[in-house]
């Protein structure tokens, strides 16, 4: 009989190896064919042991099945022992292992659920932030739109009232003088060599007086026909520039929605129809030269004048051809630099040699442009440039670094140079102009008018060096260590407007922009009939729109 510690494993097939034999189930073994030797493997292991036991003589040879039944009982006992071993796997160390495994799996599940909840919370927070950002951006755009809408509605009403008062005043003044009335109280030279004040009610200078004044000015051939006085006058032919406020606001809205410029990131709405109709009726009564059926259209195309301020002057006669709020104070922005150039040139005792002197750019010069967000030539501290480079750098790219360096070269400091600028303004009789810096950066005390800027531009055109600088399209500075080929700068207004039909040639120009001024420009044109005109506009919504305004004005009012 089999020991309990070495149970017989039941392999599921009752055969002789399990100690069982049933005669009635015996199947005769296959006999080898004739001539084939039979090779029988010797029994191994338990089979050999069982064979040995079976081969041993039994106590009762008369009962051949008694030993086999005992073997069957032993096999059943071994099978029961195996089942007991399987059932004992949960005891002791095995039970502890299974418990630890279960706890580990439960911990992993809890961590996965916690990570999932955290991810969902993060997703919700991100979605909330996106929605909040969109709401804030929408509110900002809405607020900007409302501000621009209010501005577009209020400004035309104030501007129209101002224009109506100016038109009434100019009409009254024109009826009281012979040949026209001068703006302000300028003085002109008489034939006797003294001065007389051209106040309302006095006569205009005669041709003889004008010739004497021209001779005293010692004009060059390019400007020999210029009006020799530093003031302009209105007469019965002076037109009010038509301006459709609603159309201008609509165009500005379309422009800002199609392209985001640094200065006009928000769109503006169309102006109130009532104010537009009021503006239309006043402008229509004041102008008789508008083309087409729309009284607001000027020029050869379908352009409307969008600048809030403007003046066109015949530089040969001093007559104001057309105007819109010419004496209202504006922020002149970089049109200031026309005066900067004029003062610097006039302070030179020997311009030919002084323009070739070299100046070292300082850290403060470059930082001034950076801190104030101004344009710059972009020299490096320690670079050297000629005074001539500083002049072109002041005008063509509107470089603040060049303007400050030019001012310091001329007067030692910018503050001292600004004093010279204000003195020159007084010499020109400019009652509504005051400068705080030589660049045009915004300041409450830095102001002018389009009328005064036209006077400054005319004085600059009378100076050959200023006229040369202001008429140059591109310029390359002296070489520097960082720029061995020099820095090339451009007057973009001239390069953009030269392909337009301006009824002549726009020879000189200077632009300007700060947020408080809008886009503005002053230009000088020689018309096809040889006449000379100066045009200044201020406060429109893009640099290109300033160019369109100038082109349309020259087309409308010059030959």
Helices and strands as residue ranges (DSSP letters): G 4-6, G 16-18, G 23-25, H 45-55, H 66-87, G 88-90, H 92-175, E 181-182, E 187-189, E 195-197, H 207-217, G 221-223, E 233-234, E 239-240, H 245-258, H 273-286, E 297-298, E 303-304, E 309-314, E 320-324, G 333-335, H 336-346, H 351-354, E 358-360, H 363-371, E 384-386, H 387-395, H 400-411, H 414-427, H 450-461, H 464-470, E 474-476, E 488-490, H 492-497, E 504-514, E 518-527, E 532-540, H 543-557
